[in-house]
Amino acid sequence: MSQKSLFENTETAFKLKSNSELQRAYFLFKMIAIEPLVKIGTAATNLALKANLPVEGLIRSTVFDHFCGGVNEDDCLSVIDKMYEEGVSSVLDYSVEGKAIEEHFDAAVEKTIKIINFSDDREAMPIAVFKPTGFGRFYLYEKKSKGEPFSPKEQEEWNRIVDRFHKVCKQGKDKDVEVLIDGEESWMQTAADDLVEDMMRVYNIEKPIVYNTLQCYRWDRFEYLQELHKRAKKDGFKIGMKIVRGAYMEKERERALEYGYDSPICLNKKATDDNFNAALHYILEHLNDISIFIGTHNEISCLKALEIMKELNISKTDNNVWFGQLYGMSDHISFNLAKEGYNVAKYVPFGPVKDVMPYLIRRAEENTSVAGQTSRELQLLKKEMKRRKL
């Protein structure tokens, strides 16, 4: 199959979707394409949930079931198993956001460890994930990123964050499950980067277990990658790196404007794409030192990766190279790559319907703002519905 037509095979892409699920997906993306509707819909949903109106069933049967695997780990099993039969692995992502008290941070650690243990018994789940702010207050990361000293009480709190990171990364190493640590806002990321690097120094000696996230819409990230590589070679540890474009662009630009500093975001889409491709190329050329998880819904980036892998004679099944997309999106990329024999994993969010709403709202807004994303999904769904009719 030519590389160009690789992502056109809708029969493979939507093999797991019934006719009614195809229609639901088409309806959802049609709605998401209308920006005012997304704004009104998310506001109305939030209000309804706050007022305890009985809307959970409706959310569950529409947007939740499309973008999430279930309300708990066991609930996700049928999704995980079905995808794995088609060669697509799962990264279970406990997508409860915005909880900022110590008990919740400890609960998030226990949940992540539970997922790692759950993954240990299942070939279909070789990777776990968490967010830095799932394990500690945003404010502390921000303060540390600015280089401001902690009060004794804050220092104790920070030490607990460090312990939580160790607990999870050690469990990942013991169970041989890779741990991806998500990227967040630039004004807290320096502290997160330093902490993840400390984890790599401890747990990535033989091979990468701990992965940081490189947000390529930031113009300084390629240089950061190169500097990190120098330190890793000098100090004898491996790097795990998930590369993405990034998810906080509007927020980043607005804050830079408000506080009067240069925006950390690339000037335009092309600069971001160039940055992403440079990082992709660099890592694939240094696979002995760096493993990569290519988190993208961009077809051109995926084709570029395949091209570089071919050039550099990198095997499709090399465990140092993974492709990843979000559950409920870009099935034409995930399932067609898996069919060709590449390592592919879907991020499968889960959690109680009410608690996962901030995640779902972000997905809807992201699909509305990424030019071409939603229309591409609609075009492929339409093509598959037509193919099945014939």
C-alpha positions in Angstrom: 0.0 0.0 0.0 1.3 3.4 -0.9 2.0 5.7 2.1 -0.3 8.3 0.7 -3.3 6.0 0.7 -2.5 4.4 4.1 -5.0 6.5 6.0 -7.8 6.2 3.5 -8.8 2.7 4.4 -12.0 3.3 6.4 -12.9 -0.4 6.6 -9.9 -1.0 8.8 -10.3 2.4 10.6 -13.9 1.7 11.7 -13.9 -2.1 11.9 -14.8 -2.0 15.6 -17.7 0.5 15.2 -21.3 -0.8 14.6 -23.5 1.1 12.2 -25.2 2.9 15.1 -21.8 3.9 16.6 -20.7 5.3 13.2 -23.9 7.4 13.1 -23.4 8.6 16.7 -19.8 9.6 15.8 -21.0 11.4 12.7 -23.6 13.3 14.7 -21.1 14.2 17.5 -18.5 15.6 15.1 -21.2 17.4 13.2 -22.2 19.2 16.5 -18.6 19.8 17.5 -18.0 21.5 14.1 -20.4 24.3 15.2 -18.4 26.6 17.6 -21.3 28.5 19.2 -23.1 25.2 19.8 -20.0 23.8 21.6 -19.9 26.9 23.8 -23.6 26.8 24.7 -23.6 23.0 25.1 -20.7 22.9 27.5 -22.1 25.7 29.6 -25.5 24.0 29.7 -24.0 20.6 30.6 -22.0 22.2 33.5 -25.1 23.9 34.8 -27.1 20.7 34.6 -24.4 18.7 36.4 -24.0 21.4 39.1 -27.8 21.4 39.6 -27.8 17.6 39.9 -30.2 17.3 36.9 -30.4 13.7 35.6 -28.3 14.3 32.5 -25.5 11.7 33.2 -27.3 9.0 31.3 -27.5 11.2 28.2 -23.8 12.3 28.5 -22.8 8.7 29.0 -24.6 7.4 25.9 -23.3 10.2 23.6 -20.1 12.1 24.1 -18.7 10.1 27.1 -18.9 6.7 25.4 -17.4 8.1 22.3 -14.3 9.7 23.9 -13.9 7.5 27.1 -13.4 3.9 27.8 -15.6 3.7 30.9 -16.2 4.9 34.5 -13.5 2.6 36.0 -10.7 0.2 34.9 -12.9 -2.9 34.7 -15.5 -1.0 32.7 -12.7 -0.3 30.1 -11.8 -3.9 29.6 -14.0 -4.7 26.6 -12.7 -1.6 24.8 -9.1 -2.6 25.6 -9.6 -6.2 24.5 -11.4 -5.3 21.3 -8.8 -2.8 20.2 -5.9 -5.2 21.0 -7.4 -7.8 18.7 -6.8 -5.2 16.0 -3.2 -4.6 17.2 -3.9 -1.4 19.1 -2.7 -1.2 22.7 -4.2 1.0 25.4 -2.9 3.7 27.8 -5.5 4.0 30.5 -5.7 7.6 31.5 -7.6 8.5 34.7 -8.9 11.8 33.5 -10.2 13.4 36.6 -9.0 17.0 36.7 -9.0 20.0 39.0 -8.8 18.3 42.4 -6.2 20.1 44.5 -6.1 18.6 48.0 -3.6 16.1 49.5 -6.1 13.3 49.7 -6.9 13.6 46.1 -3.2 13.6 45.2 -2.7 10.4 47.2 -5.7 8.9 45.6 -4.4 9.7 42.1 -1.1 7.9 43.0 -3.0 4.9 44.2 -5.1 4.9 41.1 -2.0 5.1 38.8 -0.3 2.3 40.7 -3.5 0.3 40.4 -3.3 0.9 36.6 0.3 -0.2 36.5 -0.5 -3.4 38.3 -3.5 -3.9 36.1 -1.3 -3.3 33.0 1.3 -5.8 34.3 -1.1 -8.7 33.7 -2.1 -7.5 30.2 -0.1 -7.3 27.1 -2.6 -4.9 25.7 -1.5 -2.2 28.3 2.2 -1.7 28.2 2.1 2.0 29.2 0.6 4.1 32.1 0.3 7.9 32.3 -0.2 10.7 34.8 -0.2 14.6 35.0 2.3 16.4 37.3 -0.5 18.4 38.8 -2.4 15.2 39.5 0.2 14.6 42.2 0.6 18.1 43.7 -0.6 21.7 43.6 0.0 23.8 40.5 1.1 26.7 42.7 4.1 24.8 44.0 5.3 23.8 40.5 4.9 27.4 39.4 6.8 28.8 42.5 9.6 26.3 41.9 9.8 27.1 38.2 10.3 30.8 39.1 13.2 29.8 41.4 11.3 31.2 44.5 12.1 29.6 47.8 9.5 27.5 49.6 8.3 28.1 53.1 9.1 25.1 55.4 5.5 23.9 55.1 5.6 24.2 51.3 8.9 22.3 51.2 7.2 19.4 53.1 4.4 19.5 50.6 6.9 19.5 47.7 8.8 16.5 49.3 5.5 14.6 49.2 5.1 15.3 45.5 8.6 14.0 44.9 7.7 10.9 46.9 4.6 10.4 44.8 6.6 10.5 41.6 9.1 8.0 43.0 6.4 5.6 44.1 4.8 5.5 40.7 8.0 5.4 38.6 9.5 2.7 40.9 6.3 0.6 40.4 6.6 1.1 36.6 10.2 -0.1 36.7 9.3 -3.1 38.9 6.5 -4.1 36.6 8.2 -3.1 33.3 5.4 -0.7 32.5 6.4 2.5 30.8 5.2 5.7 32.6 4.3 8.8 30.5 4.2 12.1 32.3 2.1 14.7 30.6 3.2 18.2 29.8 1.3 21.2 31.2 1.5 25.0 31.1 4.9 26.6 30.5 5.0 28.6 33.7 5.0 25.4 35.8 6.8 23.1 33.4 10.4 23.9 34.4 9.8 22.3 37.8 8.1 19.4 36.2 10.9 18.9 33.7 13.5 18.9 36.5 11.6 16.4 38.5 11.0 14.1 35.6 14.7 14.3 34.7 15.5 13.3 38.3 13.2 10.2 37.8 15.0 9.3 34.6 18.4 9.4 36.4 17.1 6.8 38.8 14.8 4.5 36.7 16.1 4.8 33.1 19.5 3.3 33.5 19.0 0.1 31.5 16.1 1.3 29.3 13.5 4.1 29.3 10.7 3.6 31.8 10.0 7.2 32.6 8.9 9.5 29.7 8.6 13.3 29.8 6.5 15.2 27.2 8.0 17.6 24.7 5.4 20.2 23.6 6.6 21.3 20.2 4.4 24.4 19.9 7.0 25.9 22.3 9.9 27.3 20.3 12.4 26.5 23.0 11.7 22.8 23.2 14.1 21.5 20.6 17.0 23.1 22.3 15.8 21.6 25.7 15.8 18.2 24.1 19.4 18.5 22.8 20.6 19.8 26.2 18.8 17.0 28.0 20.4 14.5 25.6 23.9 15.9 26.5 23.2 15.4 30.2 21.9 11.9 29.7 25.0 10.8 27.7 27.3 12.4 30.3 25.5 10.9 33.3 24.5 7.5 31.8 20.7 7.4 31.7 18.2 6.9 28.9 15.5 9.4 27.8 11.9 8.6 27.2 10.1 11.3 25.3 6.5 11.7 24.2 6.3 14.4 21.5 3.1 16.4 20.9 2.2 19.7 19.5 0.5 21.0 22.6 -2.9 21.7 24.2 -2.7 25.1 25.9 -2.0 27.5 23.1 -4.7 30.1 23.7 -4.1 30.1 27.4 -0.3 30.5 26.9 -0.6 33.5 24.5 -3.2 35.2 26.6 -1.0 35.0 29.7 2.1 36.2 27.9 0.1 39.2 26.7 -1.4 39.9 30.2 2.0 39.7 31.9 4.0 41.4 29.1 6.6 38.6 28.3 7.4 37.0 25.0 5.0 34.2 24.2 6.6 30.7 24.5 4.5 29.6 21.6 5.8 29.3 18.0 4.8 32.2 15.7 2.6 30.1 13.5 1.5 26.6 12.6 4.4 26.0 10.2 7.0 26.8 12.9 5.3 24.3 15.2 5.2 21.7 12.5 8.9 22.3 11.7 9.7 22.1 15.4 7.8 18.8 15.8 9.5 17.3 12.7 13.0 18.4 13.9 12.4 16.7 17.3 11.0 13.6 15.5 14.0 13.3 13.3 16.5 14.0 16.1 15.1 11.3 18.3 14.8 8.7 15.6 18.5 9.3 14.8 19.4 8.8 18.4 17.2 5.7 19.3 20.1 4.2 21.3 19.7 7.0 23.8 16.1 8.2 23.4 12.8 6.3 23.0 9.9 8.1 21.5 6.1 8.1 21.8 4.8 10.0 18.8 1.5 11.6 20.1 -0.2 13.1 17.0 -3.4 13.2 15.0 -1.5 14.7 12.1 -1.3 12.4 9.1 1.7 14.2 7.6 3.8 13.8 10.8 2.9 10.1 10.9 4.0 9.6 7.3 7.1 11.6 8.0 7.9 9.2 10.9 7.4 6.2 8.7 9.7 7.7 6.0 12.5 8.4 8.5 12.1 4.9 10.1 12.5 3.4 6.6 15.5 5.5 5.8 17.2 4.7 9.1 16.3 1.0 8.9 14.2 1.1 12.1 12.0 -2.0 12.5 8.2 -1.4 12.6 8.1 -3.4 15.9 11.1 -1.6 17.6 9.8 -1.0 21.1 11.6 2.4 21.2 9.0 3.8 18.7 5.3 4.1 19.5 2.5 6.0 17.8 -0.4 7.3 19.9 -3.8 8.9 19.4 -6.7 9.7 21.7 -9.6 7.2 21.9 -12.5 8.4 19.8 -10.3 10.3 17.4 -8.1 9.6 14.3 -9.0 5.9 14.1 -7.9 6.0 10.5 -4.4 6.7 11.7 -4.3 4.3 14.7 -5.9 1.2 13.1 -4.2 1.5 9.7 -0.8 1.9 11.3 -1.4 -1.1 13.6 -2.5 -3.2 10.6 0.8 -2.4 9.0 2.6 -3.7 12.1 3.7 -0.5 13.9 3.4 -0.1 17.7 0.3 1.9 18.3 -1.5 2.9 21.5 -4.7 4.8 22.2 -5.0 7.0 25.2 -8.2 5.7 26.8 -9.6 8.3 29.4 -11.8 7.0 32.1 -13.4 8.1 35.4 -16.9 9.0 36.8 -18.9 10.9 34.2 -19.2 14.0 36.3 -15.5 14.2 37.1 -14.4 13.6 33.5 -16.5 16.5 32.1 -13.6 19.1 32.1 -11.6 16.6 30.0 -14.5 16.1 27.6 -15.1 19.8 27.3 -11.4 20.3 26.4 -11.7 17.7 23.7 -14.8 19.3 22.2 -13.1 22.8 22.2 -9.9 21.4 20.8 -11.8 19.7 17.9 -13.6 23.0 17.2 -10.3 25.0 17.1 -8.1 22.6 15.2 -8.6 23.5 11.5 -9.5 20.5 9.4 -9.6 18.0 12.3 -13.4 17.7 12.5 -14.0 17.9 8.8 -11.5 15.1 8.2 -13.3 12.9 10.8 -16.7 13.7 9.1 -15.4 12.9 5.6 -14.0 9.5 6.7 -17.2 8.6 8.7 -19.3 9.5 5.6 -17.1 7.4 3.4 -17.4 4.4 5.6 -21.2 4.7 5.9 -21.4 4.9 2.2 -19.1 1.9 1.7 -21.3 -0.2 4.1 -24.5 0.8 2.3 -23.0 -0.4 -1.0 
